[in-house]
């Protein structure tokens, strides 16, 4: 049915009374045992008209329930689907939000299925398939009890979808991103719940950059919450309905109370229900439903006493609806003004003007009959239902006639009078005494009722004041939440601003050092520096002779061909490290602290890269930067060239000696005849 109940109106009288548009699964165990081997089940699918039968495994049964989402899953014994209470709770948790488990044979003390089926005129047989069909048909008639293990409170948990990791240069940024994503998703879910008009409590755990987790406690079932569980990126959302202390049973069939129906006909038809105490129960509006569907909606929620409209005379559509229920009618003396309708419905929820007009008609109809209802309640004995009497009186019967009929139905049969005059006189005196006592009791009851009315009015005033105070408290709580959230956001932004300022100061200092280095490295600087005592050249320091240190220095201030490089610790390098430094093509490498390995020295020598001790050069270091005298650097390069020439001559001499030795060895191994032949 295409309607939505209005927010703010209790749904206490809402109940399913027909099998229309209801899909029922009837289930009975076919073979095996749920406590032992994997059982098979007789499954009957019933939609109010057609039935389908099949024998399925437990796995397939659960898959069919998940795929088709039946309204009711009916069985004669709930422990045919679970071996114990814990397994039953697990089964109930796995059901779709719109599906309910129904035990058609009763609550804690079930009856035999055959007895229940015979009582309701449902065909029954001992075959498991026949029992499954009987359970389905009984549930479709609202026979049985819904099995429940959960409350109407749901927990929505938002948490990290990934681990923040351990260590690493980008750990802080990665952690901040994850916590920021959790906070963003938390706010999105909060906005969604606010838009849906759902009450909730929020608890968050704040961490660096946002939230580590957040927990919404929502006063609604999972089916009513417009949020989906799952994991997306850095965030995981889990939805879990809170569990009861035990298993509870709720009857499918519920008593329908007497109600006043307000109707606003037209392209959009709106219906509102109000009980005989003037409390709104439900309201809906629809563009697509016909009169039959509207009547069905009303029947499912109550028994109409009055049908009301907000215009005079009553429209034909509303009159037709009234006659279908044989209910009384109410219309105002003239069309109700909009401002009066708005004022009368100001404390109740509705979604559009049509629902407001229907609700106003029902409330004004109650106001017009309120005194009459009170008089009837005072006249009716506590042994009888006053609402039933009100319904008959509003329909046109006399109050005295209805009361006389009720008293006549329960009056005991008269005993035939005897012939004994003394017994007759004694009875007469007793009757007179009882009548006097009755008069006194009626006077006392009237005084009590007057006192009750005064107390009711006083209670109503206190309740109204309490509701106003609660609304004020809720508004204050929302304002405090907003202020706290904004204060936390301001603190976070201030911390971020301080971090950015510190970072800017560091970058500014680094920029100044890079400017100084640029001036030292600029071609014009040499021309200027020649005018001072000694020309200076920039030196690029590297802390260790490792790949990481070389890459760090290249990232910090850049390593270019023709530059002077200072190795603060020259030990420990291998071939790969030496080749990486050789690709920079430095002018000279000044080493300090430890000696070069033979492999590294050989690689640098093969690439003709001068290497010399840093102690021979006067180096002045400023933070990460350094400068040296050009003359000292040239001296180190010249010294390396001399050593390189000597090393080359030594290598050539060794090569010649090795060649001569190899030649002599070959001659010793050659015979005279072979020598003459050669």
Phi, psi and omega in degrees: 000133190274073177212163174233131176293143182289149178288148175087358180248126182295149179251035187295332182264357181291131179203151178273124183243352180226169178264008181297135178057027181244128178258124183241133171257118172265129188230134173214144183290130185267312180205163181080190182217134182296339179270353182233242180296158180301119184278163169245153187235142168276123184241126176240123178260122186230124181247019181102337181229296185266153176232145174233140185237144179198157173249123188229158173281169179297320180298316180292324178300313180296323179293320178295321177298317180293324183283316187266342179049063180295151178293318183229140172243105190259139177209158178275344179211117184294338181276008166280347178256349180206142185282336179207184185295318180297317178294326178294318177297320178297319178296316179297323179293330183280349182290152173300155183301331184266003183257146180229144175268130184236129172259108190283347184268002178131194182259245182293332180241082184290153175266168172297142181298325181298319181293317181295317181296317179295322181295329183254008175069035180255132179302140184221141173214160184280347177295140182305323179293322178291323177293321178296320179292321177298319179297319180296316182292324177294316179297323178295337177265014180068029176264130177118185184233135175283131180270125184227138176235005186228153177273181177269020176252133184235140177256125175249114183252129177248124183217178180290136178269351179222156173286146180284352175084179180229116174073187181100147185293337183252020183297316182299314180295322179293315178297317180297322180294318181295312180295325176294323178293321178297317180295318180298315180294324178299315180294323178297317179294320177300317178296320180296317178294322177296317179297327180278356179070030182263138176278139181203159172245141184239130174235128182236153172245108184278139177224179183302116177092357181161229182243140170280323176198165177213148183228119174262127172254104191255134178274072180192165175276161178303328180293335182270353183263119182278049180227138181255143175278157178145180180240132179222109178067240184270001191234140174240134178243125179239136180239125182219129178279135182292139186272145173283170177291330180212197177267132179240154181238135179231126183296141177291318182275125180239150179291135178262123183278163174286139186222162170255131185252124172256134185233134171239100185279169178142196177303318171253116180266130179241140180231135176230142179242134178228136179283177186285356172264359178090016180264122176298136182252315184199155178209146179206160174220148183209149175254344192250336187283142176271183183298322180298319179293322178296317178299318179298319179299319180292316181300323181294343188243347179174177179249110186294133172258317178231144171242124189236153175229159182265006180230158176234137357285175181293129178300153182300322180298318180291320179298320178297319178296319180297315181296328180295336178257354184054044183256167175287168182235156174213134172221153179286166177297328175212168183306135181292130177294154183296319183295325177292322178294319178296319181293320183290332183255014188294334182264008184235157185268143173202162187257340183204176183294328180296315178294325176298316181295319179294318180295320178297319179299316180294318181292318178294325176296319177296317180300321182292332183251006187298314180297319178299317179299318180296318179298318180295318180298324180290330183276335186277137178295147177300342179288346185244159179278113182295329180296323178294322177294317178302316181300318181290321180292316179296328179288351175123355180280157177280139180298317180297321180294320180294317181294317179300321180295318180295318180290326179293326182294328184256358180292138179290153177295141183286140177273135181300137181290141179271176180272356183278114182295327181295319178295323179295317180293323178296320178294322180296317179296320181294322179295317179298319179297317180294324179294318176298318178297322179296319179299317179296318180295322179295319176299318180295320179296320179297319178296319178296319180295321177297318178296320180296319178298317178297317179294322178298317178297319179295318178297319179299319178296316179296319179296320178296317177296321179296318179296319176298317179296321179295319177298319179296319178296317179297321177296318178296319179298316179298319179295318179296320177299317180296315180298315180298319180296318179293322178296318177297321179294320177297316178300317180297317180294323178295318176297317179297321179296317178297318178298317180294324178294317176300318180295321178295320178298316179297317179294325179294318178296320178295322178298318179298318178295321178294325176297317178298318178296320179298319179297321179293327185270353184284145183297327180291336184294322179298320180297323180284320185291341178294339181282342176270180186300315183221140174286145181245149176233146178285148180236131179260109182281145170232124188297315182224156180273067179228163179297317181298318180293322178296316180295322179296317179294321178296323180287324184287309184223006173079138177240119184240157178300146176083010181262160178269126182245134178251120174265107180292331176222107187268359185276161169088359184279146174252191182295315183298318180294317181295319178295324177298317179291328180293331179294339177289336182057058180289160177290315178202152176245122177259123184251146181215142175073092179088154181263159177291145172290158181298322181295313180295320180297322181291320180297314181295323179294320179296328178271006177058044177257118181296139177228130180212166180287139179288341181292339180278356184238135175280111183243130176247119183258135174233106185055236181278351186258164180205156176226154179218160178284139181299320183296319180296320180295316179298323179296319179295319180295316179298317180298319179295322179297319177298314180295326180293320178295317178297319180295324179291318178296320180297318180295321179294319180296318178298324180292319180295316180300320181293322179294316181297318181297318180294323180294319179295323180294323179292323181292323179296328181278356184262135179283162179302319181296321180292326180293318179295324179292328181283000000 
